[in-house]
Amino acid sequence: MDSGEPQEDLLPTILGICEEFFASTSPAIRHELDTLMRARDITGGPGWLIDMLALTRSRMERTAGRSQPPAADESAVTTRGD
């Protein structure tokens, strides 16, 4: 990745990397992630985190170049679940 790229382009890339990593981890890693999330009072589990990464990345990609965010329409977002 070129260090001269605009900062706003990095976040969707990072979200995508995290989404792919967490979606393909072993049960042991998912258990560790769940433990970490519960310690922060997040009870949705690894599937929730993967879904939120995908949703956030999708929203960012759709709003890139727009001056106002789109209406709340998540029907186009595909989530993985647990």
Summary of the structure (lengths in Angstrom):
residues: 82
radius of gyration: 14.5
end to end distance: 31.0
largest distance: 42.3
contacts: 178
relative contact order: 0.15
helix: 60%
strand: 0%
